[in-house]
Amino acid sequence: MKLWAKTVLALVVLLVAGGAWLLLSGDAETPNEGAAFPSRLTVLSAALSVRATSSVSFTAATSSMELFPGAIVRTDDTGRALIEAPGTSITVVGENTELTVAAGDAGRTALALHTGNLWSRIEKSLEQGEFYEIETQHAVAAVRGTSFGTNASAASTSILVTENSVDVIQKNPETGERLPNTLETVEAGSKATVSFTDGIIIEPLSPEDTSSEWFGFNNPDFAEPPAEIDTEFAMPPAEPDISPPPPLTLIQVNPSAAVLGEEDNIVLTGSGFTDVTEVFVGSQSIAEFFIPQDSTLYFDARLLNSAGTFDVSVVNAAGVRATLSDALSVAEPSPERESAGANGSEPTGTVAYPQGQQ
């Protein structure tokens, strides 16, 4: 998948926020490459590979792992993953996607999207000097707190905005100069499409956009804005959708083995997770967990407090429980690992959860 084009249109996408023009004008402070912090990759569905920063070849990713600047993530036609940045941003990686972790620093993240789909959610307004950035061959999306999707192809770049607003400015594809008087604002519920021939086109999100599986996967609670109604010829309101929600099921726990105190993400797959209020490993209640969509839930393995083989259960607000027997084996750390940790030779990281539930 060679994805880089020689002559393409470029633009900058930026959330409307204080200090926004500093990023648009190119005067924002750049990341400190010497102070890199790892992002964490969590596999949602198989068929993806990673080329580590120090490697020249791709290896299959089957569980969670750290990503340092320079790492490349590539998904196949069934692969999906989460990338948690050191701050409070979460990026969902779609199928047939390739990206490079361009920079990683405390509160600063840059991803180079070569092709495919990303959905980004920044859960808090970033502080002065912090940023989250996605760069494609057509665009740079630099935000301080929003939810939006980015699609990159050889022909164009599309930005779909569901929260807050994003500014778009066009660049000269030959010089990289940000062109004056081309700033456009994309409000929530709208989409910007940029191509070499048509420039920046802004239009409402279409039914085709919002009904796609990818959009629903990342926006399960998205509601279409009410349409204007001609009261003179108004039709009776449509029957409400009273279809029942999906049942609570627990199908898989991945990985099925963990080590006490070792950083990893335990991913649960099933259905009906949106209303889950409790997660149990054996009799232990997991204090913090994250639900990116109705079929996926995950938590940090470092929350586990005892070794053994345990049932894993999820419980929803109605008290319904789904259980997978003997689904997770937790081992004591090896003496060598404990000794290394005590001597400080193996640093431990932290994972920020923008939405803990209990």
C-alpha positions as CSV (number, residue, x, y, z in Angstrom):
1,M,0.0,0.0,0.0
2,K,2.0,2.9,-1.3
3,L,0.0,5.9,-0.3
4,W,2.0,9.0,-0.8
5,A,1.1,11.3,-3.7
6,K,3.6,13.7,-5.3
7,T,1.2,16.6,-6.0
8,V,-1.9,16.8,-3.9
9,L,-4.0,19.5,-2.3
10,A,-3.3,20.2,1.4
11,L,-5.4,21.9,4.0
12,V,-5.3,22.5,7.7
13,V,-8.3,21.5,9.9
14,L,-8.4,23.2,13.3
15,L,-10.9,23.3,16.1
16,V,-12.2,26.8,16.9
17,A,-10.5,27.5,20.2
18,G,-8.4,30.1,21.9
19,G,-5.0,30.4,20.2
20,A,-6.3,28.5,17.1
21,W,-4.5,30.9,14.6
22,L,-1.2,30.0,16.1
23,L,-1.6,26.5,14.8
24,L,-3.1,27.6,11.5
25,S,-0.3,30.1,10.9
26,G,2.4,27.5,11.7
27,D,3.7,29.4,14.8
28,A,2.6,26.8,17.3
29,E,5.3,25.2,19.4
30,T,6.5,21.9,17.9
31,P,6.7,18.6,19.9
32,N,9.8,17.9,21.8
33,E,11.1,14.7,20.1
34,G,13.4,13.9,22.9
35,A,10.5,13.7,25.4
36,A,8.4,11.0,23.7
37,F,5.8,9.1,25.7
38,P,4.3,5.9,24.3
39,S,0.8,5.7,23.0
40,R,-1.0,2.4,23.6
41,L,-2.5,0.3,20.8
42,T,-5.4,-2.0,21.7
43,V,-6.6,-4.6,19.2
44,L,-10.4,-4.5,18.7
45,S,-10.4,-7.1,15.9
46,A,-7.6,-9.1,14.3
47,A,-5.8,-8.5,11.0
48,L,-3.5,-5.7,11.8
49,S,0.3,-5.4,12.0
50,V,2.8,-3.0,13.5
51,R,6.3,-1.9,12.4
52,A,8.0,-0.8,15.6
53,T,10.2,2.3,15.6
54,S,13.4,0.3,15.6
55,S,12.3,-2.4,13.2
56,V,12.3,-2.7,9.4
57,S,9.5,-5.3,9.2
58,F,5.9,-5.6,10.3
59,T,4.7,-8.1,12.9
60,A,1.2,-9.2,13.7
61,A,-0.5,-7.4,16.7
62,T,-2.7,-9.6,18.7
63,S,-3.0,-7.7,22.0
64,S,-2.2,-4.3,23.4
65,M,1.2,-2.8,23.0
66,E,3.1,0.5,23.2
67,L,3.6,2.7,20.2
68,F,6.5,5.2,20.1
69,P,7.0,7.9,17.4
70,G,8.0,6.3,14.1
71,A,5.8,3.2,14.6
72,I,3.6,2.3,11.7
73,V,0.2,0.7,12.2
74,R,-1.5,-1.1,9.2
75,T,-4.9,-2.8,9.3
76,D,-6.3,-5.4,6.9
77,D,-9.9,-5.5,5.6
78,T,-11.2,-6.8,9.0
79,G,-8.7,-5.0,11.4
80,R,-9.7,-2.3,13.9
81,A,-7.8,-0.9,16.8
82,L,-7.7,1.9,19.5
83,I,-4.8,4.2,20.0
84,E,-4.8,5.9,23.4
85,A,-2.5,9.0,23.5
86,P,-0.6,10.0,26.6
87,G,-3.2,12.8,27.1
88,T,-6.9,12.2,26.9
89,S,-7.4,11.4,23.3
90,I,-8.7,8.1,21.8
91,T,-8.4,7.3,18.1
92,V,-10.2,4.4,16.5
93,V,-8.4,3.0,13.5
94,G,-10.6,1.5,10.8
95,E,-10.1,-1.2,8.3
96,N,-7.6,-0.9,5.4
97,T,-5.8,1.9,7.1
98,E,-2.2,2.8,7.4
99,L,-0.8,5.5,9.7
100,T,2.5,6.5,11.4
101,V,2.8,7.8,14.9
102,A,4.6,11.0,14.0
103,A,5.1,12.4,17.5
104,G,4.3,11.6,21.1
105,D,4.7,13.9,24.1
106,A,2.8,14.7,27.3
107,G,-0.4,16.3,26.0
108,R,0.8,16.3,22.4
109,T,0.0,13.7,19.7
110,A,0.6,13.6,16.0
111,L,-0.5,10.9,13.6
112,A,0.2,10.7,9.9
113,L,-2.7,9.0,8.2
114,H,-1.6,7.7,4.8
115,T,-4.9,6.1,3.8
116,G,-8.1,4.8,5.4
117,N,-10.2,6.0,8.3
118,L,-9.7,7.3,11.8
119,W,-12.2,8.6,14.3
120,S,-10.8,10.9,16.9
121,R,-12.3,11.9,20.2
122,I,-10.6,14.4,22.5
123,E,-12.5,14.3,25.8
124,K,-11.3,17.6,27.3
125,S,-10.1,21.0,26.1
126,L,-6.4,20.8,25.8
127,E,-4.2,23.1,27.8
128,Q,-2.0,25.9,26.2
129,G,0.8,24.2,24.3
130,E,-1.0,20.8,24.0
131,F,-2.5,19.6,20.8
132,Y,-3.8,16.6,18.9
133,E,-3.0,16.4,15.2
134,I,-3.7,14.2,12.2
135,E,-1.9,14.8,9.0
136,T,-2.9,13.3,5.6
137,Q,-1.5,13.9,2.2
138,H,-4.3,16.5,1.8
139,A,-4.8,17.9,5.3
140,V,-3.6,18.5,8.8
141,A,-6.3,18.3,11.5
142,A,-5.2,20.1,14.7
143,V,-7.7,20.2,17.5
144,R,-8.1,21.1,21.1
145,G,-11.3,19.2,22.0
146,T,-13.9,17.6,19.6
147,S,-15.1,14.5,17.9
148,F,-14.5,14.0,14.2
149,G,-13.7,11.5,11.6
150,T,-11.0,11.7,8.9
151,N,-10.9,9.7,5.7
152,A,-7.8,9.9,3.4
153,S,-7.6,8.7,-0.2
154,A,-5.5,9.5,-3.2
155,A,-8.3,11.8,-4.5
156,S,-9.5,13.7,-1.5
157,T,-9.7,14.1,2.3
158,S,-13.0,14.2,4.1
159,I,-13.6,15.6,7.7
160,L,-16.9,14.6,9.4
161,V,-17.6,16.7,12.5
162,T,-20.1,15.5,15.2
163,E,-19.1,17.8,18.1
164,N,-18.0,21.4,18.3
165,S,-16.6,22.9,15.2
166,V,-13.5,22.7,13.0
167,D,-11.7,25.3,10.9
168,V,-10.4,24.4,7.5
169,I,-7.7,26.4,5.7
170,Q,-6.3,25.5,2.3
171,K,-2.6,25.2,1.6
172,N,-0.5,25.6,-1.6
173,P,0.3,22.0,-2.6
174,E,3.6,23.0,-4.1
175,T,5.0,25.3,-1.4
176,G,3.0,24.1,1.6
177,E,2.1,27.7,2.3
178,R,-1.2,28.2,4.2
179,L,-3.3,30.4,1.8
180,P,-4.8,33.5,3.3
181,N,-8.5,34.2,3.0
182,T,-9.4,30.5,2.6
183,L,-10.6,29.8,6.2
184,E,-13.8,27.9,6.4
185,T,-15.6,26.7,9.5
186,V,-17.2,23.2,9.7
187,E,-19.9,23.0,12.3
188,A,-21.0,19.9,14.1
189,G,-23.3,17.9,11.8
190,S,-21.3,18.9,8.7
191,K,-18.7,17.5,6.4
192,A,-15.8,19.2,4.6
193,T,-14.5,17.5,1.4
194,V,-11.3,18.7,-0.2
195,S,-10.0,17.8,-3.6
196,F,-7.5,19.3,-6.0
197,T,-10.1,20.3,-8.5
198,D,-12.9,21.5,-6.2
199,G,-11.1,23.0,-3.2
200,I,-13.1,23.0,0.1
201,I,-16.7,22.0,-0.1
202,I,-18.8,22.1,3.1
203,E,-22.2,20.4,3.3
204,P,-24.5,18.7,5.9
205,L,-23.7,15.2,6.9
206,S,-25.8,13.1,4.5
207,P,-27.9,10.0,5.3
208,E,-25.2,8.0,3.5
209,D,-22.6,9.4,5.9
210,T,-24.5,8.8,9.1
211,S,-25.9,5.4,8.1
212,S,-22.5,3.9,7.4
213,E,-21.4,1.1,9.7
214,W,-18.2,3.0,10.4
215,F,-20.1,6.2,11.5
216,G,-22.4,4.2,13.7
217,F,-19.5,2.3,15.2
218,N,-18.0,5.6,16.5
219,N,-21.3,7.5,17.1
220,P,-23.8,5.1,18.6
221,D,-25.8,8.0,20.2
222,F,-25.6,10.4,17.3
223,A,-29.0,12.1,16.5
224,E,-29.8,13.8,13.2
225,P,-30.8,17.5,13.6
226,P,-34.5,18.0,13.2
227,A,-35.5,18.8,9.6
228,E,-37.5,21.9,8.8
229,I,-41.2,21.0,8.3
230,D,-43.6,22.7,5.9
231,T,-46.5,22.9,8.3
232,E,-49.0,23.5,5.5
233,F,-48.3,20.1,4.0
234,A,-46.9,18.3,7.1
235,M,-47.2,14.5,7.1
236,P,-48.2,12.7,10.3
237,P,-45.2,11.9,12.5
238,A,-43.5,8.5,11.8
239,E,-44.1,5.7,14.2
240,P,-41.3,5.8,16.9
241,D,-38.7,3.1,16.8
242,I,-39.5,0.8,19.6
243,S,-37.1,-2.0,18.6
244,P,-35.5,-3.5,21.7
245,P,-31.8,-2.8,22.4
246,P,-29.4,-5.6,21.7
247,P,-29.2,-8.3,24.5
248,L,-26.3,-8.3,26.9
249,T,-23.8,-10.9,25.8
250,L,-20.1,-11.6,26.5
251,I,-18.4,-13.6,23.7
252,Q,-14.7,-13.1,24.1
253,V,-11.9,-11.9,26.5
254,N,-8.7,-10.9,24.7
255,P,-6.0,-11.5,25.8
256,S,-7.1,-14.5,28.0
257,A,-3.9,-14.3,30.1
258,A,-2.4,-11.4,32.1
259,V,0.3,-10.8,34.7
260,L,-0.3,-8.9,37.9
261,G,1.0,-5.4,37.7
262,E,1.8,-5.6,34.0
263,E,0.4,-2.9,31.7
264,D,-2.0,-4.4,29.2
265,N,-5.6,-3.7,28.1
266,I,-8.1,-6.5,28.6
267,V,-10.7,-6.3,25.8
268,L,-14.2,-7.7,26.2
269,T,-16.3,-8.4,23.0
270,G,-20.0,-9.0,23.0
271,S,-23.2,-6.9,22.7
272,G,-25.3,-4.6,24.9
273,F,-22.3,-3.0,26.6
274,T,-23.6,0.6,26.4
275,D,-25.7,0.1,29.6
276,V,-23.0,-1.9,31.5
277,T,-22.4,-0.5,35.0
278,E,-20.2,-3.2,36.5
279,V,-17.4,-5.5,35.4
280,F,-16.2,-8.4,37.5
281,V,-13.1,-10.6,37.3
282,G,-14.0,-13.4,39.7
283,S,-15.4,-11.5,42.7
284,Q,-13.3,-8.4,42.0
285,S,-15.2,-5.4,40.8
286,I,-13.2,-3.5,38.1
287,A,-13.2,0.2,39.2
288,E,-12.5,1.8,35.8
289,F,-13.3,0.6,32.3
290,F,-14.0,2.2,28.9
291,I,-16.8,1.4,26.4
292,P,-15.9,2.7,22.9
293,Q,-19.0,1.2,21.4
294,D,-21.8,-1.2,22.2
295,S,-19.8,-4.3,21.3
296,T,-16.5,-3.5,23.0
297,L,-15.3,-2.8,26.5
298,Y,-11.8,-2.8,27.9
299,F,-9.9,-2.1,31.1
300,D,-6.3,-1.8,32.3
301,A,-4.9,-5.2,33.5
302,R,-3.0,-3.4,36.3
303,L,-6.3,-3.1,38.1
304,L,-6.3,-6.8,38.8
305,N,-5.5,-7.7,42.4
306,S,-5.1,-11.5,42.6
307,A,-3.7,-14.4,40.6
308,G,-5.8,-17.4,39.3
309,T,-8.2,-18.3,36.6
310,F,-11.5,-16.3,36.8
311,D,-14.9,-16.0,35.3
312,V,-15.4,-12.6,33.7
313,S,-18.8,-10.9,34.0
314,V,-20.6,-7.7,32.9
315,V,-23.7,-6.4,34.6
316,N,-26.0,-3.7,33.1
317,A,-28.2,-1.1,34.8
318,A,-31.2,-3.5,34.8
319,G,-29.1,-6.1,36.8
320,V,-28.8,-8.5,33.9
321,R,-25.5,-10.4,34.0
322,A,-23.5,-12.0,31.2
323,T,-20.6,-14.3,32.2
324,L,-17.8,-16.1,30.4
325,S,-16.4,-19.0,32.5
326,D,-12.7,-19.3,33.1
327,A,-12.1,-16.5,30.7
328,L,-9.0,-14.8,32.2
329,S,-5.9,-16.4,33.8
330,V,-3.9,-14.0,35.9
331,A,-0.3,-15.0,36.9
332,E,2.1,-13.7,39.5
333,P,5.0,-11.7,38.1
334,S,8.3,-13.6,37.7
335,P,11.0,-12.9,40.3
336,E,13.2,-11.5,37.6
337,R,10.5,-9.0,36.6
338,E,9.9,-8.0,40.2
339,S,13.6,-7.4,40.7
340,A,13.8,-5.3,37.5
341,G,10.9,-3.2,38.6
342,A,12.4,-2.7,42.1
343,N,15.7,-1.6,40.6
344,G,13.9,0.9,38.3
345,S,15.2,-0.7,35.2
346,E,11.8,-1.2,33.7
347,P,9.7,1.9,34.0
348,T,5.9,1.6,34.2
349,G,3.5,3.9,32.3
350,T,0.0,5.1,32.9
351,V,-3.1,5.0,30.8
352,A,-5.5,7.9,31.0
353,Y,-9.2,6.9,30.9
354,P,-11.3,9.8,29.7
355,Q,-14.5,8.0,30.7
356,G,-14.3,5.7,33.7
357,Q,-17.4,3.8,34.7
358,Q,-18.2,1.8,37.7
